[in-house]
Amino acid sequence: MASNALKSWAAAYAGGDIDSFNAQTPKIVESLRALAPQFYPSATSLQFEHQYMVSNPFFGLVIYFIALIVLLFTALWMKQTGYIATWALVLVGLGFEIYGFACRIIISAGRQ
């Protein structure tokens, strides 16, 4: 039964039938959880990982690049303001990086 459900689910995805795919998803999740409940992550864990993937916390690299541009453009004039803005951007980027690493540690902690 699980294999037929998976084939139907995959066919809905491949065919672009989003309504059917979304309708079948809870059934697939429950059948997979029933097959191996000790290995299937909890709903909370899956939600956290989905949020992590959607939020893209390693956006900090882009912020570092913007900080570099600010530093270069303010190197000759507005040095003090540019210096402060650059450090503020670097700290925001570092915050994103730390958040991303912490999320990866939390997500991978339960996996073997």
Phi and psi restraints in degrees (range 20) as a CNS / XPLOR table:
assign (resid 1 and name C) (resid 2 and name N)
       (resid 2 and name CA) (resid 2 and name C) 1.0 -63.3 20.0 2
assign (resid 2 and name N) (resid 2 and name CA)
       (resid 2 and name C) (resid 3 and name N) 1.0 -38.3 20.0 2
assign (resid 2 and name C) (resid 3 and name N)
       (resid 3 and name CA) (resid 3 and name C) 1.0 -68.3 20.0 2
assign (resid 3 and name N) (resid 3 and name CA)
       (resid 3 and name C) (resid 4 and name N) 1.0 -37.4 20.0 2
assign (resid 3 and name C) (resid 4 and name N)
       (resid 4 and name CA) (resid 4 and name C) 1.0 -66.3 20.0 2
assign (resid 4 and name N) (resid 4 and name CA)
       (resid 4 and name C) (resid 5 and name N) 1.0 -39.9 20.0 2
assign (resid 4 and name C) (resid 5 and name N)
       (resid 5 and name CA) (resid 5 and name C) 1.0 -64.5 20.0 2
assign (resid 5 and name N) (resid 5 and name CA)
       (resid 5 and name C) (resid 6 and name N) 1.0 -41.0 20.0 2
assign (resid 5 and name C) (resid 6 and name N)
       (resid 6 and name CA) (resid 6 and name C) 1.0 -65.2 20.0 2
assign (resid 6 and name N) (resid 6 and name CA)
       (resid 6 and name C) (resid 7 and name N) 1.0 -40.2 20.0 2
assign (resid 6 and name C) (resid 7 and name N)
       (resid 7 and name CA) (resid 7 and name C) 1.0 -63.6 20.0 2
assign (resid 7 and name N) (resid 7 and name CA)
       (resid 7 and name C) (resid 8 and name N) 1.0 -43.2 20.0 2
assign (resid 7 and name C) (resid 8 and name N)
       (resid 8 and name CA) (resid 8 and name C) 1.0 -64.4 20.0 2
assign (resid 8 and name N) (resid 8 and name CA)
       (resid 8 and name C) (resid 9 and name N) 1.0 -41.2 20.0 2
assign (resid 8 and name C) (resid 9 and name N)
       (resid 9 and name CA) (resid 9 and name C) 1.0 -64.3 20.0 2
assign (resid 9 and name N) (resid 9 and name CA)
       (resid 9 and name C) (resid 10 and name N) 1.0 -44.5 20.0 2
assign (resid 9 and name C) (resid 10 and name N)
       (resid 10 and name CA) (resid 10 and name C) 1.0 -65.2 20.0 2
assign (resid 10 and name N) (resid 10 and name CA)
       (resid 10 and name C) (resid 11 and name N) 1.0 -38.6 20.0 2
assign (resid 10 and name C) (resid 11 and name N)
       (resid 11 and name CA) (resid 11 and name C) 1.0 -65.4 20.0 2
assign (resid 11 and name N) (resid 11 and name CA)
       (resid 11 and name C) (resid 12 and name N) 1.0 -38.6 20.0 2
assign (resid 11 and name C) (resid 12 and name N)
       (resid 12 and name CA) (resid 12 and name C) 1.0 -64.2 20.0 2
assign (resid 12 and name N) (resid 12 and name CA)
       (resid 12 and name C) (resid 13 and name N) 1.0 -40.6 20.0 2
assign (resid 12 and name C) (resid 13 and name N)
       (resid 13 and name CA) (resid 13 and name C) 1.0 -65.8 20.0 2
assign (resid 13 and name N) (resid 13 and name CA)
       (resid 13 and name C) (resid 14 and name N) 1.0 -48.1 20.0 2
assign (resid 13 and name C) (resid 14 and name N)
       (resid 14 and name CA) (resid 14 and name C) 1.0 -64.2 20.0 2
assign (resid 14 and name N) (resid 14 and name CA)
       (resid 14 and name C) (resid 15 and name N) 1.0 -33.6 20.0 2
assign (resid 14 and name C) (resid 15 and name N)
       (resid 15 and name CA) (resid 15 and name C) 1.0 -83.3 20.0 2
assign (resid 15 and name N) (resid 15 and name CA)
       (resid 15 and name C) (resid 16 and name N) 1.0 -4.6 20.0 2
assign (resid 15 and name C) (resid 16 and name N)
       (resid 16 and name CA) (resid 16 and name C) 1.0 77.0 20.0 2
assign (resid 16 and name N) (resid 16 and name CA)
       (resid 16 and name C) (resid 17 and name N) 1.0 16.9 20.0 2
assign (resid 16 and name C) (resid 17 and name N)
       (resid 17 and name CA) (resid 17 and name C) 1.0 -85.5 20.0 2
assign (resid 17 and name N) (resid 17 and name CA)
       (resid 17 and name C) (resid 18 and name N) 1.0 84.5 20.0 2
assign (resid 17 and name C) (resid 18 and name N)
       (resid 18 and name CA) (resid 18 and name C) 1.0 -63.9 20.0 2
assign (resid 18 and name N) (resid 18 and name CA)
       (resid 18 and name C) (resid 19 and name N) 1.0 -39.6 20.0 2
assign (resid 18 and name C) (resid 19 and name N)
       (resid 19 and name CA) (resid 19 and name C) 1.0 -62.3 20.0 2
assign (resid 19 and name N) (resid 19 and name CA)
       (resid 19 and name C) (resid 20 and name N) 1.0 -45.2 20.0 2
assign (resid 19 and name C) (resid 20 and name N)
       (resid 20 and name CA) (resid 20 and name C) 1.0 -66.3 20.0 2
assign (resid 20 and name N) (resid 20 and name CA)
       (resid 20 and name C) (resid 21 and name N) 1.0 -42.1 20.0 2
assign (resid 20 and name C) (resid 21 and name N)
       (resid 21 and name CA) (resid 21 and name C) 1.0 -59.7 20.0 2
assign (resid 21 and name N) (resid 21 and name CA)
       (resid 21 and name C) (resid 22 and name N) 1.0 -47.6 20.0 2
assign (resid 21 and name C) (resid 22 and name N)
       (resid 22 and name CA) (resid 22 and name C) 1.0 -66.5 20.0 2
assign (resid 22 and name N) (resid 22 and name CA)
       (resid 22 and name C) (resid 23 and name N) 1.0 -34.9 20.0 2
assign (resid 22 and name C) (resid 23 and name N)
       (resid 23 and name CA) (resid 23 and name C) 1.0 -69.1 20.0 2
assign (resid 23 and name N) (resid 23 and name CA)
       (resid 23 and name C) (resid 24 and name N) 1.0 -34.0 20.0 2
assign (resid 23 and name C) (resid 24 and name N)
       (resid 24 and name CA) (resid 24 and name C) 1.0 -84.1 20.0 2
assign (resid 24 and name N) (resid 24 and name CA)
       (resid 24 and name C) (resid 25 and name N) 1.0 -19.4 20.0 2
assign (resid 24 and name C) (resid 25 and name N)
       (resid 25 and name CA) (resid 25 and name C) 1.0 -56.6 20.0 2
assign (resid 25 and name N) (resid 25 and name CA)
       (resid 25 and name C) (resid 26 and name N) 1.0 -48.1 20.0 2
assign (resid 25 and name C) (resid 26 and name N)
       (resid 26 and name CA) (resid 26 and name C) 1.0 -60.0 20.0 2
assign (resid 26 and name N) (resid 26 and name CA)
       (resid 26 and name C) (resid 27 and name N) 1.0 -35.0 20.0 2
assign (resid 26 and name C) (resid 27 and name N)
       (resid 27 and name CA) (resid 27 and name C) 1.0 -66.3 20.0 2
assign (resid 27 and name N) (resid 27 and name CA)
       (resid 27 and name C) (resid 28 and name N) 1.0 -40.6 20.0 2
assign (resid 27 and name C) (resid 28 and name N)
       (resid 28 and name CA) (resid 28 and name C) 1.0 -64.6 20.0 2
assign (resid 28 and name N) (resid 28 and name CA)
       (resid 28 and name C) (resid 29 and name N) 1.0 -44.6 20.0 2
assign (resid 28 and name C) (resid 29 and name N)
       (resid 29 and name CA) (resid 29 and name C) 1.0 -59.6 20.0 2
assign (resid 29 and name N) (resid 29 and name CA)
       (resid 29 and name C) (resid 30 and name N) 1.0 -46.2 20.0 2
assign (resid 29 and name C) (resid 30 and name N)
       (resid 30 and name CA) (resid 30 and name C) 1.0 -66.3 20.0 2
assign (resid 30 and name N) (resid 30 and name CA)
       (resid 30 and name C) (resid 31 and name N) 1.0 -37.5 20.0 2
assign (resid 30 and name C) (resid 31 and name N)
       (resid 31 and name CA) (resid 31 and name C) 1.0 -68.9 20.0 2
assign (resid 31 and name N) (resid 31 and name CA)
       (resid 31 and name C) (resid 32 and name N) 1.0 -38.0 20.0 2
assign (resid 31 and name C) (resid 32 and name N)
       (resid 32 and name CA) (resid 32 and name C) 1.0 -67.9 20.0 2
assign (resid 32 and name N) (resid 32 and name CA)
       (resid 32 and name C) (resid 33 and name N) 1.0 -40.6 20.0 2
assign (resid 32 and name C) (resid 33 and name N)
       (resid 33 and name CA) (resid 33 and name C) 1.0 -64.4 20.0 2
assign (resid 33 and name N) (resid 33 and name CA)
       (resid 33 and name C) (resid 34 and name N) 1.0 -35.8 20.0 2
assign (resid 33 and name C) (resid 34 and name N)
       (resid 34 and name CA) (resid 34 and name C) 1.0 -70.2 20.0 2
assign (resid 34 and name N) (resid 34 and name CA)
       (resid 34 and name C) (resid 35 and name N) 1.0 -32.3 20.0 2
assign (resid 34 and name C) (resid 35 and name N)
       (resid 35 and name CA) (resid 35 and name C) 1.0 -67.4 20.0 2
assign (resid 35 and name N) (resid 35 and name CA)
       (resid 35 and name C) (resid 36 and name N) 1.0 -40.6 20.0 2
assign (resid 35 and name C) (resid 36 and name N)
       (resid 36 and name CA) (resid 36 and name C) 1.0 -148.5 20.0 2
assign (resid 36 and name N) (resid 36 and name CA)
       (resid 36 and name C) (resid 37 and name N) 1.0 74.2 20.0 2
assign (resid 36 and name C) (resid 37 and name N)
       (resid 37 and name CA) (resid 37 and name C) 1.0 -63.0 20.0 2
assign (resid 37 and name N) (resid 37 and name CA)
       (resid 37 and name C) (resid 38 and name N) 1.0 -26.2 20.0 2
assign (resid 37 and name C) (resid 38 and name N)
       (resid 38 and name CA) (resid 38 and name C) 1.0 -72.6 20.0 2
assign (resid 38 and name N) (resid 38 and name CA)
       (resid 38 and name C) (resid 39 and name N) 1.0 -20.0 20.0 2
assign (resid 38 and name C) (resid 39 and name N)
       (resid 39 and name CA) (resid 39 and name C) 1.0 -105.6 20.0 2
assign (resid 39 and name N) (resid 39 and name CA)
       (resid 39 and name C) (resid 40 and name N) 1.0 -19.1 20.0 2
assign (resid 39 and name C) (resid 40 and name N)
       (resid 40 and name CA) (resid 40 and name C) 1.0 -81.5 20.0 2
assign (resid 40 and name N) (resid 40 and name CA)
       (resid 40 and name C) (resid 41 and name N) 1.0 128.6 20.0 2
assign (resid 40 and name C) (resid 41 and name N)
       (resid 41 and name CA) (resid 41 and name C) 1.0 -66.5 20.0 2
assign (resid 41 and name N) (resid 41 and name CA)
       (resid 41 and name C) (resid 42 and name N) 1.0 156.2 20.0 2
assign (resid 41 and name C) (resid 42 and name N)
       (resid 42 and name CA) (resid 42 and name C) 1.0 -70.5 20.0 2
assign (resid 42 and name N) (resid 42 and name CA)
       (resid 42 and name C) (resid 43 and name N) 1.0 162.5 20.0 2
assign (resid 42 and name C) (resid 43 and name N)
       (resid 43 and name CA) (resid 43 and name C) 1.0 -61.8 20.0 2
assign (resid 43 and name N) (resid 43 and name CA)
       (resid 43 and name C) (resid 44 and name N) 1.0 -37.6 20.0 2
assign (resid 43 and name C) (resid 44 and name N)
       (resid 44 and name CA) (resid 44 and name C) 1.0 -63.5 20.0 2
assign (resid 44 and name N) (resid 44 and name CA)
       (resid 44 and name C) (resid 45 and name N) 1.0 -42.6 20.0 2
assign (resid 44 and name C) (resid 45 and name N)
       (resid 45 and name CA) (resid 45 and name C) 1.0 -64.4 20.0 2
assign (resid 45 and name N) (resid 45 and name CA)
       (resid 45 and name C) (resid 46 and name N) 1.0 -41.4 20.0 2
assign (resid 45 and name C) (resid 46 and name N)
       (resid 46 and name CA) (resid 46 and name C) 1.0 -66.1 20.0 2
assign (resid 46 and name N) (resid 46 and name CA)
       (resid 46 and name C) (resid 47 and name N) 1.0 -39.0 20.0 2
assign (resid 46 and name C) (resid 47 and name N)
       (resid 47 and name CA) (resid 47 and name C) 1.0 -64.2 20.0 2
assign (resid 47 and name N) (resid 47 and name CA)
       (resid 47 and name C) (resid 48 and name N) 1.0 -42.5 20.0 2
assign (resid 47 and name C) (resid 48 and name N)
       (resid 48 and name CA) (resid 48 and name C) 1.0 -62.0 20.0 2
assign (resid 48 and name N) (resid 48 and name CA)
       (resid 48 and name C) (resid 49 and name N) 1.0 -43.7 20.0 2
assign (resid 48 and name C) (resid 49 and name N)
       (resid 49 and name CA) (resid 49 and name C) 1.0 -66.1 20.0 2
assign (resid 49 and name N) (resid 49 and name CA)
       (resid 49 and name C) (resid 50 and name N) 1.0 -38.2 20.0 2
assign (resid 49 and name C) (resid 50 and name N)
       (resid 50 and name CA) (resid 50 and name C) 1.0 -63.4 20.0 2
assign (resid 50 and name N) (resid 50 and name CA)
       (resid 50 and name C) (resid 51 and name N) 1.0 -43.9 20.0 2
assign (resid 50 and name C) (resid 51 and name N)
       (resid 51 and name CA) (resid 51 and name C) 1.0 -60.9 20.0 2
assign (resid 51 and name N) (resid 51 and name CA)
       (resid 51 and name C) (resid 52 and name N) 1.0 -40.5 20.0 2
assign (resid 51 and name C) (resid 52 and name N)
       (resid 52 and name CA) (resid 52 and name C) 1.0 -60.8 20.0 2
assign (resid 52 and name N) (resid 52 and name CA)
       (resid 52 and name C) (resid 53 and name N) 1.0 -45.2 20.0 2
assign (resid 52 and name C) (resid 53 and name N)
       (resid 53 and name CA) (resid 53 and name C) 1.0 -67.7 20.0 2
assign (resid 53 and name N) (resid 53 and name CA)
       (resid 53 and name C) (resid 54 and name N) 1.0 -37.4 20.0 2
assign (resid 53 and name C) (resid 54 and name N)
       (resid 54 and name CA) (resid 54 and name C) 1.0 -72.4 20.0 2
assign (resid 54 and name N) (resid 54 and name CA)
       (resid 54 and name C) (resid 55 and name N) 1.0 -37.9 20.0 2
assign (resid 54 and name C) (resid 55 and name N)
       (resid 55 and name CA) (resid 55 and name C) 1.0 -75.7 20.0 2
assign (resid 55 and name N) (resid 55 and name CA)
       (resid 55 and name C) (resid 56 and name N) 1.0 -21.5 20.0 2
assign (resid 55 and name C) (resid 56 and name N)
       (resid 56 and name CA) (resid 56 and name C) 1.0 49.8 20.0 2
assign (resid 56 and name N) (resid 56 and name CA)
       (resid 56 and name C) (resid 57 and name N) 1.0 69.1 20.0 2
assign (resid 56 and name C) (resid 57 and name N)
       (resid 57 and name CA) (resid 57 and name C) 1.0 -69.0 20.0 2
assign (resid 57 and name N) (resid 57 and name CA)
       (resid 57 and name C) (resid 58 and name N) 1.0 -11.3 20.0 2
assign (resid 57 and name C) (resid 58 and name N)
       (resid 58 and name CA) (resid 58 and name C) 1.0 -86.9 20.0 2
assign (resid 58 and name N) (resid 58 and name CA)
       (resid 58 and name C) (resid 59 and name N) 1.0 22.6 20.0 2
assign (resid 58 and name C) (resid 59 and name N)
       (resid 59 and name CA) (resid 59 and name C) 1.0 -65.5 20.0 2
assign (resid 59 and name N) (resid 59 and name CA)
       (resid 59 and name C) (resid 60 and name N) 1.0 -12.5 20.0 2
assign (resid 59 and name C) (resid 60 and name N)
       (resid 60 and name CA) (resid 60 and name C) 1.0 -55.5 20.0 2
assign (resid 60 and name N) (resid 60 and name CA)
       (resid 60 and name C) (resid 61 and name N) 1.0 -31.4 20.0 2
assign (resid 60 and name C) (resid 61 and name N)
       (resid 61 and name CA) (resid 61 and name C) 1.0 -61.4 20.0 2
assign (resid 61 and name N) (resid 61 and name CA)
       (resid 61 and name C) (resid 62 and name N) 1.0 -37.9 20.0 2
assign (resid 61 and name C) (resid 62 and name N)
       (resid 62 and name CA) (resid 62 and name C) 1.0 -67.3 20.0 2
assign (resid 62 and name N) (resid 62 and name CA)
       (resid 62 and name C) (resid 63 and name N) 1.0 -39.4 20.0 2
assign (resid 62 and name C) (resid 63 and name N)
       (resid 63 and name CA) (resid 63 and name C) 1.0 -65.1 20.0 2
assign (resid 63 and name N) (resid 63 and name CA)
       (resid 63 and name C) (resid 64 and name N) 1.0 -37.8 20.0 2
assign (resid 63 and name C) (resid 64 and name N)
       (resid 64 and name CA) (resid 64 and name C) 1.0 -61.0 20.0 2
assign (resid 64 and name N) (resid 64 and name CA)
       (resid 64 and name C) (resid 65 and name N) 1.0 -41.4 20.0 2
assign (resid 64 and name C) (resid 65 and name N)
       (resid 65 and name CA) (resid 65 and name C) 1.0 -63.8 20.0 2
assign (resid 65 and name N) (resid 65 and name CA)
       (resid 65 and name C) (resid 66 and name N) 1.0 -42.1 20.0 2
assign (resid 65 and name C) (resid 66 and name N)
       (resid 66 and name CA) (resid 66 and name C) 1.0 -63.0 20.0 2
assign (resid 66 and name N) (resid 66 and name CA)
       (resid 66 and name C) (resid 67 and name N) 1.0 -38.9 20.0 2
assign (resid 66 and name C) (resid 67 and name N)
       (resid 67 and name CA) (resid 67 and name C) 1.0 -61.7 20.0 2
assign (resid 67 and name N) (resid 67 and name CA)
       (resid 67 and name C) (resid 68 and name N) 1.0 -40.2 20.0 2
assign (resid 67 and name C) (resid 68 and name N)
       (resid 68 and name CA) (resid 68 and name C) 1.0 -62.7 20.0 2
assign (resid 68 and name N) (resid 68 and name CA)
       (resid 68 and name C) (resid 69 and name N) 1.0 -44.1 20.0 2
assign (resid 68 and name C) (resid 69 and name N)
       (resid 69 and name CA) (resid 69 and name C) 1.0 -61.9 20.0 2
assign (resid 69 and name N) (resid 69 and name CA)
       (resid 69 and name C) (resid 70 and name N) 1.0 -44.2 20.0 2
assign (resid 69 and name C) (resid 70 and name N)
       (resid 70 and name CA) (resid 70 and name C) 1.0 -60.5 20.0 2
assign (resid 70 and name N) (resid 70 and name CA)
       (resid 70 and name C) (resid 71 and name N) 1.0 -44.1 20.0 2
assign (resid 70 and name C) (resid 71 and name N)
       (resid 71 and name CA) (resid 71 and name C) 1.0 -62.5 20.0 2
assign (resid 71 and name N) (resid 71 and name CA)
       (resid 71 and name C) (resid 72 and name N) 1.0 -43.1 20.0 2
assign (resid 71 and name C) (resid 72 and name N)
       (resid 72 and name CA) (resid 72 and name C) 1.0 -66.3 20.0 2
assign (resid 72 and name N) (resid 72 and name CA)
       (resid 72 and name C) (resid 73 and name N) 1.0 -41.0 20.0 2
assign (resid 72 and name C) (resid 73 and name N)
       (resid 73 and name CA) (resid 73 and name C) 1.0 -73.7 20.0 2
assign (resid 73 and name N) (resid 73 and name CA)
       (resid 73 and name C) (resid 74 and name N) 1.0 -23.2 20.0 2
assign (resid 73 and name C) (resid 74 and name N)
       (resid 74 and name CA) (resid 74 and name C) 1.0 -106.2 20.0 2
assign (resid 74 and name N) (resid 74 and name CA)
       (resid 74 and name C) (resid 75 and name N) 1.0 13.9 20.0 2
assign (resid 74 and name C) (resid 75 and name N)
       (resid 75 and name CA) (resid 75 and name C) 1.0 -68.7 20.0 2
assign (resid 75 and name N) (resid 75 and name CA)
       (resid 75 and name C) (resid 76 and name N) 1.0 -31.9 20.0 2
assign (resid 75 and name C) (resid 76 and name N)
       (resid 76 and name CA) (resid 76 and name C) 1.0 -98.0 20.0 2
assign (resid 76 and name N) (resid 76 and name CA)
       (resid 76 and name C) (resid 77 and name N) 1.0 -26.4 20.0 2
assign (resid 76 and name C) (resid 77 and name N)
       (resid 77 and name CA) (resid 77 and name C) 1.0 -138.8 20.0 2
assign (resid 77 and name N) (resid 77 and name CA)
       (resid 77 and name C) (resid 78 and name N) 1.0 154.0 20.0 2
assign (resid 77 and name C) (resid 78 and name N)
       (resid 78 and name CA) (resid 78 and name C) 1.0 55.2 20.0 2
assign (resid 78 and name N) (resid 78 and name CA)
       (resid 78 and name C) (resid 79 and name N) 1.0 45.8 20.0 2
assign (resid 78 and name C) (resid 79 and name N)
       (resid 79 and name CA) (resid 79 and name C) 1.0 -59.7 20.0 2
assign (resid 79 and name N) (resid 79 and name CA)
       (resid 79 and name C) (resid 80 and name N) 1.0 -46.2 20.0 2
assign (resid 79 and name C) (resid 80 and name N)
       (resid 80 and name CA) (resid 80 and name C) 1.0 -63.6 20.0 2
assign (resid 80 and name N) (resid 80 and name CA)
       (resid 80 and name C) (resid 81 and name N) 1.0 -46.2 20.0 2
assign (resid 80 and name C) (resid 81 and name N)
       (resid 81 and name CA) (resid 81 and name C) 1.0 -64.1 20.0 2
assign (resid 81 and name N) (resid 81 and name CA)
       (resid 81 and name C) (resid 82 and name N) 1.0 -43.9 20.0 2
assign (resid 81 and name C) (resid 82 and name N)
       (resid 82 and name CA) (resid 82 and name C) 1.0 -62.7 20.0 2
assign (resid 82 and name N) (resid 82 and name CA)
       (resid 82 and name C) (resid 83 and name N) 1.0 -39.5 20.0 2
assign (resid 82 and name C) (resid 83 and name N)
       (resid 83 and name CA) (resid 83 and name C) 1.0 -63.6 20.0 2
assign (resid 83 and name N) (resid 83 and name CA)
       (resid 83 and name C) (resid 84 and name N) 1.0 -45.4 20.0 2
assign (resid 83 and name C) (resid 84 and name N)
       (resid 84 and name CA) (resid 84 and name C) 1.0 -65.2 20.0 2
assign (resid 84 and name N) (resid 84 and name CA)
       (resid 84 and name C) (resid 85 and name N) 1.0 -45.3 20.0 2
assign (resid 84 and name C) (resid 85 and name N)
       (resid 85 and name CA) (resid 85 and name C) 1.0 -62.9 20.0 2
assign (resid 85 and name N) (resid 85 and name CA)
       (resid 85 and name C) (resid 86 and name N) 1.0 -39.6 20.0 2
assign (resid 85 and name C) (resid 86 and name N)
       (resid 86 and name CA) (resid 86 and name C) 1.0 -63.2 20.0 2
assign (resid 86 and name N) (resid 86 and name CA)
       (resid 86 and name C) (resid 87 and name N) 1.0 -46.8 20.0 2
assign (resid 86 and name C) (resid 87 and name N)
       (resid 87 and name CA) (resid 87 and name C) 1.0 -64.8 20.0 2
assign (resid 87 and name N) (resid 87 and name CA)
       (resid 87 and name C) (resid 88 and name N) 1.0 -37.1 20.0 2
assign (resid 87 and name C) (resid 88 and name N)
       (resid 88 and name CA) (resid 88 and name C) 1.0 -62.3 20.0 2
assign (resid 88 and name N) (resid 88 and name CA)
       (resid 88 and name C) (resid 89 and name N) 1.0 -43.9 20.0 2
assign (resid 88 and name C) (resid 89 and name N)
       (resid 89 and name CA) (resid 89 and name C) 1.0 -65.7 20.0 2
assign (resid 89 and name N) (resid 89 and name CA)
       (resid 89 and name C) (resid 90 and name N) 1.0 -39.4 20.0 2
assign (resid 89 and name C) (resid 90 and name N)
       (resid 90 and name CA) (resid 90 and name C) 1.0 -63.2 20.0 2
assign (resid 90 and name N) (resid 90 and name CA)
       (resid 90 and name C) (resid 91 and name N) 1.0 -41.4 20.0 2
assign (resid 90 and name C) (resid 91 and name N)
       (resid 91 and name CA) (resid 91 and name C) 1.0 -67.3 20.0 2
assign (resid 91 and name N) (resid 91 and name CA)
       (resid 91 and name C) (resid 92 and name N) 1.0 -37.3 20.0 2
assign (resid 91 and name C) (resid 92 and name N)
       (resid 92 and name CA) (resid 92 and name C) 1.0 -64.8 20.0 2
assign (resid 92 and name N) (resid 92 and name CA)
       (resid 92 and name C) (resid 93 and name N) 1.0 -44.4 20.0 2
assign (resid 92 and name C) (resid 93 and name N)
       (resid 93 and name CA) (resid 93 and name C) 1.0 -60.9 20.0 2
assign (resid 93 and name N) (resid 93 and name CA)
       (resid 93 and name C) (resid 94 and name N) 1.0 -41.1 20.0 2
assign (resid 93 and name C) (resid 94 and name N)
       (resid 94 and name CA) (resid 94 and name C) 1.0 -64.2 20.0 2
assign (resid 94 and name N) (resid 94 and name CA)
       (resid 94 and name C) (resid 95 and name N) 1.0 -38.0 20.0 2
assign (resid 94 and name C) (resid 95 and name N)
       (resid 95 and name CA) (resid 95 and name C) 1.0 -60.3 20.0 2
assign (resid 95 and name N) (resid 95 and name CA)
       (resid 95 and name C) (resid 96 and name N) 1.0 -44.0 20.0 2
assign (resid 95 and name C) (resid 96 and name N)
       (resid 96 and name CA) (resid 96 and name C) 1.0 -61.4 20.0 2
assign (resid 96 and name N) (resid 96 and name CA)
       (resid 96 and name C) (resid 97 and name N) 1.0 -42.9 20.0 2
assign (resid 96 and name C) (resid 97 and name N)
       (resid 97 and name CA) (resid 97 and name C) 1.0 -63.3 20.0 2
assign (resid 97 and name N) (resid 97 and name CA)
       (resid 97 and name C) (resid 98 and name N) 1.0 -45.7 20.0 2
assign (resid 97 and name C) (resid 98 and name N)
       (resid 98 and name CA) (resid 98 and name C) 1.0 -63.5 20.0 2
assign (resid 98 and name N) (resid 98 and name CA)
       (resid 98 and name C) (resid 99 and name N) 1.0 -42.5 20.0 2
assign (resid 98 and name C) (resid 99 and name N)
       (resid 99 and name CA) (resid 99 and name C) 1.0 -59.3 20.0 2
assign (resid 99 and name N) (resid 99 and name CA)
       (resid 99 and name C) (resid 100 and name N) 1.0 -43.9 20.0 2
assign (resid 99 and name C) (resid 100 and name N)
       (resid 100 and name CA) (resid 100 and name C) 1.0 -62.8 20.0 2
assign (resid 100 and name N) (resid 100 and name CA)
       (resid 100 and name C) (resid 101 and name N) 1.0 -45.1 20.0 2
assign (resid 100 and name C) (resid 101 and name N)
       (resid 101 and name CA) (resid 101 and name C) 1.0 -64.9 20.0 2
assign (resid 101 and name N) (resid 101 and name CA)
       (resid 101 and name C) (resid 102 and name N) 1.0 -42.3 20.0 2
assign (resid 101 and name C) (resid 102 and name N)
       (resid 102 and name CA) (resid 102 and name C) 1.0 -62.1 20.0 2
assign (resid 102 and name N) (resid 102 and name CA)
       (resid 102 and name C) (resid 103 and name N) 1.0 -42.0 20.0 2
assign (resid 102 and name C) (resid 103 and name N)
       (resid 103 and name CA) (resid 103 and name C) 1.0 -62.6 20.0 2
assign (resid 103 and name N) (resid 103 and name CA)
       (resid 103 and name C) (resid 104 and name N) 1.0 -43.3 20.0 2
assign (resid 103 and name C) (resid 104 and name N)
       (resid 104 and name CA) (resid 104 and name C) 1.0 -63.0 20.0 2
assign (resid 104 and name N) (resid 104 and name CA)
       (resid 104 and name C) (resid 105 and name N) 1.0 -38.0 20.0 2
assign (resid 104 and name C) (resid 105 and name N)
       (resid 105 and name CA) (resid 105 and name C) 1.0 -66.1 20.0 2
assign (resid 105 and name N) (resid 105 and name CA)
       (resid 105 and name C) (resid 106 and name N) 1.0 -44.9 20.0 2
assign (resid 105 and name C) (resid 106 and name N)
       (resid 106 and name CA) (resid 106 and name C) 1.0 -63.0 20.0 2
assign (resid 106 and name N) (resid 106 and name CA)
       (resid 106 and name C) (resid 107 and name N) 1.0 -43.7 20.0 2
assign (resid 106 and name C) (resid 107 and name N)
       (resid 107 and name CA) (resid 107 and name C) 1.0 -65.2 20.0 2
assign (resid 107 and name N) (resid 107 and name CA)
       (resid 107 and name C) (resid 108 and name N) 1.0 -41.7 20.0 2
assign (resid 107 and name C) (resid 108 and name N)
       (resid 108 and name CA) (resid 108 and name C) 1.0 -85.2 20.0 2
assign (resid 108 and name N) (resid 108 and name CA)
       (resid 108 and name C) (resid 109 and name N) 1.0 -8.1 20.0 2
assign (resid 108 and name C) (resid 109 and name N)
       (resid 109 and name CA) (resid 109 and name C) 1.0 -62.1 20.0 2
assign (resid 109 and name N) (resid 109 and name CA)
       (resid 109 and name C) (resid 110 and name N) 1.0 -36.5 20.0 2
assign (resid 109 and name C) (resid 110 and name N)
       (resid 110 and name CA) (resid 110 and name C) 1.0 -87.6 20.0 2
assign (resid 110 and name N) (resid 110 and name CA)
       (resid 110 and name C) (resid 111 and name N) 1.0 -1.4 20.0 2
assign (resid 110 and name C) (resid 111 and name N)
       (resid 111 and name CA) (resid 111 and name C) 1.0 -98.4 20.0 2
assign (resid 111 and name N) (resid 111 and name CA)
       (resid 111 and name C) (resid 112 and name N) 1.0 154.7 20.0 2
